[in-house]
Amino acid sequence: MNETDKDKEIALNFNPGLSTPWIDMFNISMRVDGQCLVRFITELPEGAFEQSRIMTNKEHLQKFIDVLCPALDYYPEKKKEKKKKKST
């Protein structure tokens, strides 16, 4: 490891007090200023319950997705836009 790699290392401190909830789905809301709200939701017979939420910026969320896709070996394709029919 060279000097620049050592300078970039960040210690990861774990919080043993955090719970690990089961998550069935998540929702992402984007703001016009590049901030993102990510909500994690669990579905139960009684209804859907929000378990946690995080705020981050678009760049950090893109990095998260860049790590998530290879981990799952899943690379979604952008949906094709439907062509509008011309009225005559």
C-alpha positions in Angstrom: 0.0 0.0 0.0 1.4 3.4 -0.9 1.2 6.7 1.0 -1.9 7.9 -1.0 -3.8 4.7 -0.2 -3.0 5.0 3.5 -4.2 8.7 3.5 -7.6 7.6 2.0 -8.3 4.9 4.6 -11.2 5.6 7.0 -11.8 3.7 10.1 -15.3 2.1 10.2 -16.8 2.2 13.6 -19.7 -0.2 14.2 -22.6 0.6 16.5 -23.7 -2.6 18.2 -26.9 -0.8 19.5 -28.4 -0.6 16.0 -31.2 -3.0 15.1 -31.2 -4.8 11.8 -34.8 -4.6 10.5 -36.2 -6.7 7.6 -36.9 -4.5 4.6 -39.3 -5.5 1.8 -38.9 -2.4 -0.3 -37.5 1.1 -0.5 -38.6 4.3 -2.0 -36.4 7.1 -3.3 -37.6 10.7 -3.6 -35.3 13.2 -5.4 -35.3 16.9 -4.8 -34.4 19.4 -7.5 -31.2 20.4 -5.5 -29.8 16.9 -5.8 -30.7 15.7 -2.3 -32.4 12.3 -2.0 -34.7 10.8 0.6 -34.5 7.0 0.9 -37.2 5.3 2.9 -37.0 1.6 3.9 -40.4 -0.1 4.3 -41.5 -3.5 5.7 -44.8 -5.0 4.7 -46.8 -6.9 7.3 -50.4 -8.2 7.4 -51.4 -5.1 9.4 -50.0 -2.8 6.7 -46.7 -1.2 5.4 -44.4 0.2 8.1 -41.5 2.7 7.5 -38.5 1.2 9.3 -35.9 4.0 8.7 -35.0 6.8 6.3 -31.8 8.4 5.2 -31.0 11.7 3.4 -28.0 11.8 1.1 -27.0 13.5 -2.1 -27.4 12.2 -5.6 -23.6 11.4 -6.0 -23.5 9.3 -2.8 -26.7 7.5 -3.8 -25.2 6.7 -7.3 -22.0 5.3 -5.6 -24.3 3.1 -3.4 -26.1 1.8 -6.6 -22.7 1.3 -8.3 -21.7 -1.1 -5.4 -25.2 -2.7 -5.1 -25.5 -3.8 -8.8 -22.3 -5.8 -9.1 -23.0 -7.4 -5.7 -26.3 -8.7 -7.0 -25.0 -9.3 -10.6 -28.0 -7.2 -11.7 -27.7 -4.4 -14.2 -31.1 -2.9 -15.1 -31.6 -1.2 -18.4 -33.2 2.2 -18.9 -36.9 1.8 -19.9 -37.6 2.8 -23.5 -40.0 5.7 -23.9 -43.3 4.8 -25.6 -43.8 6.6 -28.9 -46.7 9.0 -29.0 -49.2 8.4 -31.7 -49.7 11.2 -34.1 -53.3 12.4 -34.4 -54.5 13.1 -37.9 
